[in-house]
């Protein structure tokens, strides 16, 4: 299983200032591996965009 720390240091993102109130969510469930993805961590976003992947081991 791939560890989150194997993907490098934290790379945080933030939504643009013009985000609507209903779009303030910061996580979603990945339809491939069913893991909750923190959308403020770009490492997780990139990992879960792969068509075939396993869940990340969150070690931080």
C-alpha positions in Angstrom: 0.0 0.0 0.0 1.3 3.5 -0.9 1.8 5.8 2.1 0.8 9.5 1.7 4.3 10.5 2.8 5.7 8.6 -0.2 4.1 11.1 -2.4 6.2 14.0 -1.0 5.7 16.9 1.4 2.2 18.3 1.9 1.0 20.4 -1.0 -2.1 22.3 0.1 -4.5 24.0 -2.2 -7.4 26.3 -1.5 -10.6 27.0 -3.4 -10.8 30.2 -5.3 -12.3 33.2 -3.6 -15.4 33.0 -5.9 -16.5 29.6 -4.8 -20.2 29.4 -4.1 -21.4 28.6 -0.5 -22.5 25.1 -1.5 -19.1 24.3 -3.0 -17.2 24.7 0.3 -16.8 21.0 0.8 -13.2 19.9 1.4 -13.6 16.1 0.9 -15.3 13.4 -1.2 -15.4 9.6 -1.4 -13.3 8.2 -4.2 -15.5 6.1 -6.5 -12.5 3.7 -7.2 -11.1 2.9 -3.8 -13.9 4.3 -1.6 -11.5 6.3 0.5 -12.3 9.8 1.8 -10.1 12.3 -0.1 -9.0 15.6 1.4 -9.4 18.0 -1.5 -7.1 20.5 0.2 -4.2 18.1 -0.2 -3.0 18.1 -3.9 -1.1 14.8 -3.4 -4.3 13.0 -2.6 -6.2 14.7 -5.5 -3.5 13.6 -8.0 -3.3 10.0 -6.6 -7.1 9.5 -6.7 -7.3 10.8 -10.3 -5.5 7.6 -11.5 -8.1 5.2 -13.1 -6.8 2.1 -11.2 -5.4 2.7 -7.7 -5.6 1.4 -4.2 -6.4 3.4 -1.1 -3.6 5.5 0.4 -2.2 4.7 3.8 -2.6 8.0 5.7 0.5 8.2 7.9 0.6 11.9 8.7 
